Amino acid sequence: MYGRMIHLKDSKEKEVCVITGGGSGIGMAVAKNMPKHKIIVISGRTVKKLENAINELEDLGFEAHAFSCDISIRENVTHLAEYAASLGEIKNVINAAGMSPAMGTPKILLQVNALGTVYVNQEFSKHMKEGSVIVDVSSNSAYVLPKAIANKKIFEKAETDEEAYLRKNVKLSNLARSEYQKAGFAYALSKSFVVWYAAKCAFDYGRKGIRVVSVSPGLVATDMGNLEVEEGGDLIQYSAEKRMGRPEELGFAIATIADERNGYLTGVDILCDGGSTVGKKYVR
Ligand SMILES: NC(=O)c1ccc[n+]([C@@H]2O[C@H](COP(=O)([O-])OP(=O)(O)OC[C@H]3O[C@@H](n4cnc5c(N)ncnc54)[C@H](OP(=O)(O)O)[C@@H]3O)[C@@H](O)[C@H]2O)c1
C-alpha cells in the first residue's frame, strides 16, 4: 500500500490558559468559565491563595497549576511565560492581576497595573501563535480622565522610558488633594493606559494572528471591589440596576471574549460596568 504522508497538527499538544491574578476575584471566576480541556495556570504573589484556588479548580475537574509571579517584575513574568509554554500551546492570557487605590501608592499602582501589563503582553506574545488571545483587565475608571491628561504622548513612555513614565504620572497624581484621591488618580491613569496599550498591542501582534482586547469592569463585589465601595462607589448610582457587578458575571464575559469563536474581536475595550459610565454621561 502506498500513499501520501499527511502531516497532522500535533493533536496531543495541550492548550494552556494563563490567568494573572487568578487566585481570587475576577481572575478566579474566569478560570471557572474556561473549557475543561484547557490547562489552567493561575499566578499571583500569595502562594497560599493560589494553593486554595488550585484545590477548588481541581475539585471542579480542571487541570490547574499555580505559579508565583509579581507582574511588576519583568523577570517574574518571563519565567511565568516560559513555564506556561512548557505545558503546551498558550491560547489565552487573561491579565487580571491588579491593585486598586486603597492598596498602594501612586507609584506602586502604576508599576503593577500599567508596567505589569507591558511585561505580560510583551513576554507572552513571544510564545503565542495564530488564534490566541490576550485579555487585559482595565476598569471603567479609564473613562473618567480627559484626553488632555491621559494621552498617547504620556502612554508611549511606558515602553521607551519607564522612569519618565512613572515620574510624569506620579507628578500628575500628586495634583490631587487627599492620599486616596492621589491613588485614585494614579489608578485611573494606569487603567486608561491599559485600554490604550491593549489596542496598540492588537495592531502590533495582529499579523501573528494574536487578538488583544481590554475589558473595563465597573465596581465588582470581589475583595478589591468591597474595599473600594466606601470611597469609590459613587458610580453605582448611575448603573442601570443600581448594583455592583458579581465576579461570576465578569468571569463569564471575559471567558467569552477569550473564546476562539470571537476571532474578529480585537483592538477594542469592552466596557462591562452595568451601564455606569454611560448612565453618568448621557442618561442622568
Ligand atoms: N473589583 C472591582 O471592583 C474592579 C473594578 C474595575 C477593575 N477591576 C480590575 O479587575 C482586576 C481583578 O481584580 P479583582 O476585583 O478580582 O480583585 P482581587 O480579588 O483582589 O484580584 C486581584 C489579584 O491580583 C493579584 N495581584 C495583585 N498585585 C499583583 C502583582 N503585582 N503581581 C501579580 N498578581 C498581583 C492578587 O493576588 P496577590 O495579592 O496574591 O498577588 C489578586 O489575586 C484588577 O486588575 C482590577 O483592577 C476590579
The ligand as a MOL file (V3000), in Angstrom:
LIG
                    3D

  0  0  0     0  0            999 V3000
M  V30 BEGIN CTAB
M  V30 COUNTS 48 52 0 0 0
M  V30 BEGIN ATOM
M  V30 1 N -13.4010 44.5660 41.7310 0
M  V30 2 C -13.6170 45.7050 41.1370 0
M  V30 3 O -14.5000 46.4890 41.5320 0
M  V30 4 C -12.8290 46.0740 39.9080 0
M  V30 5 C -13.2970 47.1510 39.1360 0
M  V30 6 C -12.5960 47.5140 37.9930 0
M  V30 7 C -11.4580 46.8140 37.6370 0
M  V30 8 N -11.0300 45.7750 38.4120 0 CHG=1
M  V30 9 C -9.8060 45.0960 37.9890 0
M  V30 10 O -10.0420 43.7170 37.9210 0
M  V30 11 C -8.8170 43.0110 38.1550 0
M  V30 12 C -9.0860 41.8890 39.1360 0
M  V30 13 O -9.4240 42.4440 40.3960 0
M  V30 14 P -10.4170 41.7370 41.4200 0
M  V30 15 O -11.5500 42.6280 41.6330 0
M  V30 16 O -10.6380 40.3420 41.0010 0 CHG=-1
M  V30 17 O -9.5530 41.8210 42.7760 0
M  V30 18 P -8.7480 40.7270 43.5770 0
M  V30 19 O -9.6100 39.6090 44.0120 0
M  V30 20 O -8.0070 41.4950 44.6100 0
M  V30 21 O -7.7370 40.1410 42.4920 0
M  V30 22 C -6.5710 40.7600 42.1150 0
M  V30 23 C -5.4980 39.6970 42.0710 0
M  V30 24 O -4.3020 40.2810 41.5660 0
M  V30 25 C -3.2230 39.7510 42.2960 0
M  V30 26 N -2.1450 40.7390 42.2720 0
M  V30 27 C -2.1290 41.9650 42.8220 0
M  V30 28 N -0.9550 42.5580 42.5890 0
M  V30 29 C -0.2250 41.6910 41.8620 0
M  V30 30 C 1.0810 41.7230 41.3220 0
M  V30 31 N 1.9070 42.7640 41.4980 0
M  V30 32 N 1.5030 40.6490 40.6160 0
M  V30 33 C 0.7030 39.5770 40.4580 0
M  V30 34 N -0.5190 39.4750 40.9540 0
M  V30 35 C -0.9790 40.5320 41.6530 0
M  V30 36 C -3.7520 39.4920 43.7070 0
M  V30 37 O -3.0770 38.4150 44.3280 0
M  V30 38 P -1.7730 38.6720 45.2470 0
M  V30 39 O -2.0880 39.8490 46.1210 0
M  V30 40 O -1.6230 37.3940 45.9750 0
M  V30 41 O -0.6450 38.9360 44.3120 0
M  V30 42 C -5.1900 39.1140 43.4320 0
M  V30 43 O -5.3540 37.7050 43.3710 0
M  V30 44 C -7.8160 44.0550 38.6200 0
M  V30 45 O -6.9600 44.4100 37.5540 0
M  V30 46 C -8.6790 45.2380 38.9940 0
M  V30 47 O -8.0210 46.4770 38.8590 0
M  V30 48 C -11.7010 45.3890 39.5170 0
M  V30 END ATOM
M  V30 BEGIN BOND
M  V30 1 1 1 2
M  V30 2 2 2 3
M  V30 3 1 2 4
M  V30 4 1 4 5
M  V30 5 2 4 48
M  V30 6 2 5 6
M  V30 7 1 6 7
M  V30 8 2 7 8
M  V30 9 1 8 9
M  V30 10 1 8 48
M  V30 11 1 9 10
M  V30 12 1 9 46
M  V30 13 1 10 11
M  V30 14 1 11 12
M  V30 15 1 11 44
M  V30 16 1 12 13
M  V30 17 1 13 14
M  V30 18 2 14 15
M  V30 19 1 14 16
M  V30 20 1 14 17
M  V30 21 1 17 18
M  V30 22 2 18 19
M  V30 23 1 18 20
M  V30 24 1 18 21
M  V30 25 1 21 22
M  V30 26 1 22 23
M  V30 27 1 23 24
M  V30 28 1 23 42
M  V30 29 1 24 25
M  V30 30 1 25 26
M  V30 31 1 25 36
M  V30 32 1 26 27
M  V30 33 1 26 35
M  V30 34 2 27 28
M  V30 35 1 28 29
M  V30 36 1 29 30
M  V30 37 2 29 35
M  V30 38 1 30 31
M  V30 39 2 30 32
M  V30 40 1 32 33
M  V30 41 2 33 34
M  V30 42 1 34 35
M  V30 43 1 36 37
M  V30 44 1 36 42
M  V30 45 1 37 38
M  V30 46 2 38 39
M  V30 47 1 38 40
M  V30 48 1 38 41
M  V30 49 1 42 43
M  V30 50 1 44 45
M  V30 51 1 44 46
M  V30 52 1 46 47
M  V30 END BOND
M  V30 END CTAB
M  END
